[in-house]
Amino acid sequence: MPVRARRTQEERSAATRALLLDATIDCLVDLGYAATTTTSVCDRAGVSRGAQLHHFPTKAELVAAAMEHLFKTREEEFRRAVGALPAGQRRASASIDLLWSIFSGRSFYAWLELAVAARTDGELRRAMRKFGARTSEKIEHTFKELFPAPDSPNPLFDLAPQMTFAVMHGLALNNVIHRDEENIRPVLNALKSLSTLILPGGGR
């Protein structure tokens, strides 16, 4: 039987961080922000309190890092999925469906818990503001990489990411209570129609 190589300290540290971040997202979704404590996260992750404090001294830092970790994972999934679309398929239309699959899932509920809590929690608000700034930069970069700018000036092109995410956020918030796909689908279809006016070749 081959002998497994012992993990380096760096690998062990990365594994511990990943356990804490994944457990944080699970707690936010399953318990809500108020009931998500560093103790509950450590219990779910199977990590000691000391290890948690070493990596994330405060709850605000932990949850903000967890959201950034989740966004990075979802961004990589989105880029792979859109990049794998066959030639000729409407890339913008397909990307809207992919985005909705993300916004209607667990990641949005975790973000929503933090967004509401940040209104009255100054430390969390500062952490989320930094996370939001980095997220916006990544979204803009990914958008321009997947959808090159048109040859002629189009003021709507630069607003496309912000507008799309604003619509997605609104639909996702409505979906928390109503869960009415019949009302959501027409809005998504309208967003797809708008993409033909904004993106070169209708986002093909």
C-alpha positions in Angstrom: 0.0 0.0 0.0 1.5 3.4 -1.0 2.4 5.7 1.8 0.5 9.0 1.7 2.7 12.1 1.7 2.1 14.2 4.9 0.4 17.5 4.2 2.4 20.6 4.7 1.5 23.2 7.3 0.3 25.5 4.4 -2.0 22.7 3.1 -3.4 22.0 6.6 -4.0 25.7 7.1 -5.9 26.0 3.8 -8.0 22.9 4.6 -8.9 24.4 8.0 -9.9 27.7 6.4 -12.0 25.9 3.8 -13.9 23.9 6.5 -14.6 27.1 8.4 -15.8 29.0 5.4 -18.1 26.2 4.1 -19.5 25.7 7.6 -20.2 29.4 7.9 -22.3 29.5 4.7 -24.2 26.4 5.9 -24.9 28.1 9.3 -26.0 31.3 7.7 -28.5 29.5 5.4 -29.7 27.0 8.0 -29.7 29.1 11.1 -29.7 32.8 10.0 -27.1 35.4 10.9 -28.2 36.0 14.5 -28.0 32.3 15.4 -24.7 31.8 13.5 -22.1 32.0 16.2 -18.4 31.2 15.9 -19.1 28.3 18.2 -21.8 26.9 15.9 -19.4 27.3 13.0 -16.6 25.5 14.8 -18.9 22.6 15.8 -20.1 22.2 12.2 -16.7 22.4 10.7 -15.1 20.1 13.3 -12.5 22.8 14.1 -11.2 24.0 17.4 -12.1 27.5 18.6 -8.4 28.3 18.8 -8.0 27.5 15.1 -10.9 29.7 14.2 -9.5 32.6 16.1 -6.1 32.1 14.4 -7.7 32.5 10.9 -10.6 34.8 11.7 -10.4 36.8 14.9 -14.0 38.1 14.6 -17.3 36.9 13.4 -17.6 39.8 10.9 -14.3 38.8 9.3 -15.3 35.2 9.2 -18.7 35.7 7.5 -17.2 38.3 5.0 -14.5 35.8 4.1 -17.1 33.1 3.7 -19.1 35.2 1.2 -16.0 36.0 -0.8 -15.0 32.3 -0.8 -18.5 31.5 -2.0 -18.6 34.2 -4.7 -15.2 33.0 -6.0 -16.5 29.5 -6.3 -19.7 30.6 -8.1 -17.7 32.9 -10.4 -15.5 30.0 -11.5 -18.5 27.8 -12.1 -20.2 30.6 -14.1 -17.2 31.3 -16.2 -16.7 27.6 -17.0 -20.3 27.1 -17.9 -20.6 30.2 -20.2 -17.2 29.4 -21.7 -18.4 25.9 -22.6 -21.4 27.1 -24.6 -21.3 25.9 -28.2 -20.7 28.4 -31.0 -23.8 30.1 -32.3 -25.8 29.8 -29.1 -26.9 33.1 -27.5 -24.4 33.4 -24.8 -26.1 36.3 -23.0 -29.4 34.5 -22.8 -27.8 31.4 -21.4 -25.7 33.4 -18.9 -28.9 35.0 -17.6 -30.3 31.5 -16.9 -27.1 30.5 -15.2 -27.1 33.7 -13.1 -30.7 33.0 -12.0 -29.7 29.5 -10.9 -27.2 31.1 -8.6 -29.4 33.8 -7.3 -32.2 31.4 -6.6 -30.0 29.1 -4.6 -28.4 28.9 -1.1 -25.7 31.5 -1.9 -28.2 34.3 -2.2 -29.9 33.4 1.1 -26.5 33.5 2.9 -25.8 36.9 1.3 -29.2 38.2 2.3 -28.7 37.3 5.9 -25.5 39.4 6.0 -26.9 42.3 4.0 -29.8 42.7 6.5 -27.5 42.3 9.5 -25.0 44.8 8.1 -27.6 47.6 8.3 -27.2 47.8 12.1 -23.8 46.2 12.6 -21.0 48.6 11.8 -18.2 46.1 11.8 -20.1 43.7 9.5 -21.1 46.6 7.3 -17.4 47.7 6.8 -16.4 44.1 6.0 -19.3 43.7 3.6 -18.5 47.0 1.9 -14.9 45.8 1.2 -16.3 42.5 -0.1 -18.8 44.3 -2.3 -16.1 46.6 -3.8 -13.9 43.6 -4.8 -17.0 41.7 -6.0 -18.0 44.6 -8.3 -14.5 44.7 -9.8 -14.6 41.0 -10.5 -18.0 41.1 -12.0 -17.1 44.0 -14.4 -13.9 42.2 -15.4 -15.7 38.9 -16.1 -18.4 40.6 -18.0 -16.0 42.4 -20.3 -14.0 39.2 -20.8 -17.0 37.2 -21.8 -18.7 40.0 -23.8 -16.3 42.2 -25.7 -17.3 45.9 -26.0 -19.2 46.9 -29.2 -17.4 48.7 -32.0 -19.7 51.7 -31.7 -20.3 53.5 -28.3 -23.3 52.1 -26.4 -23.9 53.7 -22.9 -26.0 50.7 -21.9 -23.1 48.3 -22.3 -21.2 49.7 -19.2 -24.4 49.5 -17.2 -25.3 46.0 -18.2 -23.7 44.1 -15.2 -25.1 46.5 -12.6 -28.6 46.5 -14.2 -28.6 42.7 -14.6 -27.6 42.1 -10.9 -30.2 44.7 -9.8 -32.9 42.7 -11.5 -31.6 39.4 -10.2 -31.5 40.8 -6.6 -35.1 42.0 -6.9 -36.4 38.7 -8.3 -34.5 36.8 -5.7 -35.9 38.9 -2.9 -39.4 38.4 -4.2 -38.7 34.7 -4.5 -37.9 34.4 -0.8 -41.6 34.9 0.0 -43.6 34.1 -3.1 -41.6 31.4 -5.0 -43.6 32.1 -8.1 -41.7 30.9 -11.2 -44.6 31.9 -13.5 -44.0 35.6 -12.6 -40.2 35.3 -12.6 -39.8 33.8 -16.0 -41.3 36.7 -18.0 -38.9 39.1 -16.3 -35.9 36.9 -17.2 -37.2 36.7 -20.8 -37.5 40.5 -20.9 -33.9 40.8 -19.6 -32.8 38.4 -22.4 -34.5 40.6 -25.0 -32.8 43.7 -23.7 -29.4 41.9 -24.0 -29.9 42.0 -27.8 -29.9 45.8 -27.7 -26.9 46.0 -25.4 -24.4 43.3 -26.5 -22.8 42.9 -30.0 -24.7 40.4 -32.0 -27.2 39.9 -29.3 -24.6 38.3 -27.1 -24.0 35.5 -29.6 
